[in-house]
Amino acid sequence: MTLLPADLRSREFRNILLIKLSAVGDVVHTIPVLNKLRRRYPNARLDWLVTPPIAELLRHNPKITNVIEFTRDDWRRPWRLTPLANAVRLAARLRAVGYDLVVDMHGQFRTAAFALATGAPVRIGFDRPRAGVWGASTRTMPEETRKHAWQGAREGSWIAYTHPIPVPTLDVHAVDRYLNVGPLLGLDQDPADFSFPVPQQASDRIDALLDYYDVAAKKLVVMAPGTIWETKQWRSEAFAEVARHFLQQGLATILIGSDRERQICEAVAAAAPGAVNLGGETTLSELAALIRCATICLTNDSGPMHLAVALGRPVVSVFGSTDPIWIGPYRRDGAVLRAELPCSPCYLRQLSRCMHGHACMQQVSAAAVIERMESMLRAGDRKNAPRPLR
């Protein structure tokens, strides 16, 4: 028998599985849901299913009982014996726990399959895409956005859920969309809480690196020039121009990114002598520890941008192919620079599919970014200035 929403709000679940596989930004967006679930069910077993690269960021969190790893590559070749056996073993492992609640914030066929495999009587995930969500917006979106943007649970995953999370409009940030699970379960209505622990070992390594490069005593401009989508990428020479400006002002500039972003970090470092290149050199926890030390951050639409928000650091981000209302720095007015073009956002991933010469990112100048960052730094200095004695 399907529980009514009122029954869900009063039920005390004992074994809960939260599913959000990746990427860094999406996982950061799910942390407020984790924190609300833990406050609502303080004694429950609360596990998180995630991909191995992201697991390291979550493993130190005492609010999570177990971090369960799903190897994404297994799903790309499920017909082969080893990936199939791994998937079956994972499904059996989930089934054996006896979950009574699954919250799937990922919403794809593979996560829905694992939600079903748990045998949980209550499985919550996003509603299916509905045409009416576009009519609820006052904005006119490009046709490419309507084709490629997130509109609801994908790949038929909504069939696996006993209780859908409503999606009345798309014109809300992803964090608020995730928190729409709250009314179903009777979670508190407090503001989004992004708090998560940064292990001391990660902080110690970052302190050692800052000492090694002799920048520990300086203000830090932390720049993340890389991104997974080609269309989100601001120009490396523009990042270098910003880096040179702040180096000349006496601030330390540190480049960060994953192993796959080493090349662009190296290009920026080569064009901005004196910048410290840590691209591919940090774990996610160490990256969080470094961002926590930043005076200001500069990013594309990427995971480090969301980490900066979660850690309470000032951030400026360059946007083009994606919509800052949906996925920008959460509740950070003035943090985004973008060219207001009729083709943007498009939600295309490859530059080869762009018909406009990547104009949305090409038309954002380094000078405009520097001006915005300088303005934020001045505002921070005024905020932290000592008050006059009376």
N, C-alpha and C positions, 0 to 999 in steps of 0.2 A: 504494500500500500504506500502510495506517495505521500510524504508528509506535507501538510500545508505550511505556508510561510510562518504562520503563528507558532506552529509546532517546532519549526526549526529554531526560532528565536529563543524558545524556552528549553530546548534539549541540551543536555550536557554531553557533548561528544568526548570520547576518551582516546581515540586513535585517529589522528588527522594527517593526511598527506597533502602538502602544498606542491603544485607542479608549476614551475617556470624554468625552462631548460637553459635559456640564454636570451639575448647577449647581455653584456655587462649593464648597459643602461636599462634594459627591461627588467633585469634582476633587481637593480637598485629601486626601480619603480614599484617592485613587489614587496620590498622591505616594510613599508607602512602596513601592508596587509598582514605580514608575519607578526609585527608588533601588536596589532590589534587582536589577532587570533590568540596570541599568548596571554594578553590581558584578559580576554574573554574566557579562555580555557587554561587557567594557570597550571593545572595538574595533568593536562593531557599529554600524550605522546604526540609530538609535532615534528614530522619529518618533511624534508624538502628534496624533491627529485630535480636534478640539475645536471648539466654536462660537466665533465671533468675540468675543463679550463676555468670554469666559474666556481667550482666547488671550493677551491682554496680560499675564496673570499668569505664563504659562509661557514666553513668548518669550525671557526673559532667562536661562533655565536652561541652563547649559552641558552638562548631562547629556542634553538633548534635541537631536537633530540638526536636525530640522525640525518646526515647528508648522504643521500643515495645518488650514485652517479649513473647516468645514462650516456653511453658512448654513441654519439650521433652517427659516426661512420658505419656502425652496425646497421642502421636503418637505411642507409643508401644502397646496401647490397643484401637485403634480407633473405634473398633466395639462396645465398651461399650457406654452407653448413655451419661455420663458426658464428657468423652474425646471427643466424636464426637460433642457434643454441643459446647464445648470450641473451637474446631477447626473451626466449622462453624461460631461462633461469631468472631473469629480472622479474618477469611477470609472476613466476611462482614465488619469488621472494616477497613481492608486494602482497600477493594473495595470503601468504602465511601470517602476515601481521594482524589481519583482521581489522582493517581500517573501517570506521563507521562514517567517515566524512572525507571526501576528496574535493579539493578546490583547485581546478585546472585553470590557471591564468594564461596558459600558452595557447590553447585552442587550435590544435592541429590533429590530423588523423592519428599520428603516433601517440600523442599524449592522451587522446580520448581512448585509444586502445588500452593503454596502461591503466587509465581510470576505471575502465570496465573490468580489467583483469584483477583489480583489487577486490572485487565483489562488494564494495562499499554500498550500502543502501542509499546513501545521499551523495550525489556527484554534481558539483556545481561548476558551471562554466558559462562563457558568454553566449548570448543568444545568436541565432543565425543572422546573416546579413538581411536587411530589409530595406526596400527602396525608400521608405518614408524617412529614413535618417537624413537624406539629402534635403528633403523639403523642410526639415526642422531647422536648417541653417539659414542665416540671413546672408551668407556669402555665396558668391558664384565661383565655383571651383573649376579648374581646367578639366577637360575631358580625360586626360591622362590620370588625373587624381582619382576620378570616379572608377577608372579601370583597375588601378594598382594599389590604392590606399587601403588600409585596414578598415573593414566595415562591420566586422563581427566575427564569430567563430568560423574557422576555415575548414575546407576539405571534409565537410559533413560531420565535423566533430560534435556539433550540437546534439546530434542524435544520441550520444552517449550520456548526456546530462539529464538528471532527474529534475533539476531546478536551474533555469537559465537566468543569468545576470542580464537585466534589461539594458538595451542600448538605445535610449530615446533620441539621442543626438550625438553626432561626432564632434561637435564643437566644444569639447572639454579636453583637458589634458589627460594623458594616459594614466597618471597617478589617480586622478579623480574617477576615471573610468574603472580602474581596478578597485577603488574603494566602494564602488556601487555594490560590491558583495556584502557590505556592512548591514544594510537593512534586512537582508535575507537571514542573517545569523544573529542579529541583535548586537552587533559590534558597536563600540562607543563611537560617538560623533566628534571626537577630538580632532584637531588638525593632524595632518599627515606627520608621522614620526619616522624619520629616516635613520634613527640612531642604530649603529652597529659597532661592534668592537674592532679596534685595530690592534693586533697582537703586539706585545712589547718587542718581540724579536724583530718584527718588521720595522718598528720605529727605531730600534737600535741600529739596524743596517742602514737606514736612511740617514741617521745622524752621522754614522761613520762615513758615508759617501759625501755628505755635505762638508764634513771636515776634510776629507781627502782632496776635494776640489777647491777647498779654501773659500767656500761661499756660505758657511754656516751663519756668519754674522750679518749677511746682506739680506735685503729684501729679495724675494724670489718671484720671478715671473716664470710660471710653469706653462709650457706650450705643448699641445698635443696636435701635431700637424697631420696625423694619419686618420684614416677611417676605412671601414670595410667597403662601403659603396664608393665607386669612382665618382659618382655625381655629387657626393657630399664634400668632395675634396677642394678646399681652397688652395690657391697657388703656393707652391713651396717657396718661390721667390718673394711672395708677399709675407709669409711667415718670417722669412729671413730679414726682410726690411724692418718688421716690427722688432725682431730680436736685436738687430743692430742699434735701433733707437734706444731701447732700454739698457743695453750694454753701455752705450755712451753716457747714459744718465747715472751709471754706477750701480744698476740693479743686476743681479745674477739672472741669467736666462737658462732654464733647464728644459731639455726636450725629452718628451716621454712618448711611449707607445709600445705596442705588442711586438713580438718577434717579427711578424709579417710587415710591420711598419718601420723596420730598421732603415730601409733604403731612403724613405722620404726624410727621416730624421737625420740621416747622414748628409743628404742634399742640403737641408736647412743649416746644419752645423758647418758645412763647407763654405756656405755663403755668409755665415755670421760667425767669424772667428771669435772665440771666447765663450761661445755657448757650450754648455755641458750637455753632452748627448748620452742619455740613459735609455734610448730606445731599445727595447728588447732585453733590458738588463734587470727588470724588476718583476716580482710576482704581483698579483693584484693587490694583496695586502700591503706590500711595500709601496705600490703605486698610491694606494689610499693614504699611507703614512706620509708620502711626499706631498701629495696634494693638500693634506692637512697643514703642511708647513708653508704653503704658498701665500704670497701677498695678493696675487691675482693670477688667474688662469686664462689662457686663450685656447679655444678649441674649434673644431668643426662640430657638426651634430654627431657626437660620439660618446662612448662610455665615460671617458674622463670628465666630460661636461656634467653628466649626471652625478658622478662621484663628487665633483666640486660642490654641487648644490647640497647633496646629502651631508657633506662635511662642513657646510656653512662658509665656503670660501667664495669671494667675488669671482665672477666668470664672465667673459665676453665670448660669444659664439657667432660664427658666420654660417648663415643658413641659405640654402638654395632649393634643392630638390624636395625637401621635406617641410612640413608645416610647423612653425614654432608654437602655434596655439595647441596643437596636439602633442608635440613631443619636444618642445623647447625647454630651457632651464626653468624648472617648476617655480612659478610665482616670483620670477625675477624680472621686474620691469626694467627695460633698458638694456638687458643683457644680450639681445640679439641684433645683429646687423644683417640686412638682406637687401637685395635689389628688388624693388616692387615691379615685377614683370608679369604680364598676363599668362605666361607659360609656367609659372612657378606657384605652388609646388607641383611637381609632376610625378614623383615617386618612382621614377625610372632609376635603375641601379647602374647601368653601364653607359659610359660616355658615348659609345658608338650608337646608342639609340636616341641621343639628344639631337634635335633638329636645329638648335639655336646656338651652337658654339659654346655651350656651357656659360651663357651670358649671365645667368643668375649668380654665379660665383665670380666670374671675370670682372663684373662691374662693381664689386665691393673693393674699395681701395684700401691699401695699407694705411694711408693717412687717416681715413675715417676710423679704422680700427684703433690706431694709436690715440686718436682724439677721445674715443669712447673709453679706452682703458685709462688714459690720464685723468679723465673726469671722475671715474670710479675711484682712482687712487686719491685724488684730492678730497672726494667725499669721505673716504675712509680716514684720511688724516684729520679732517675736521671732526669726525665722530670720535676719534681717539685722542684728540687734543685735551690737555688738562684744563679743567675749568678754572677761571680766575677766582682768587680768594676774595671773599666779601668781608 
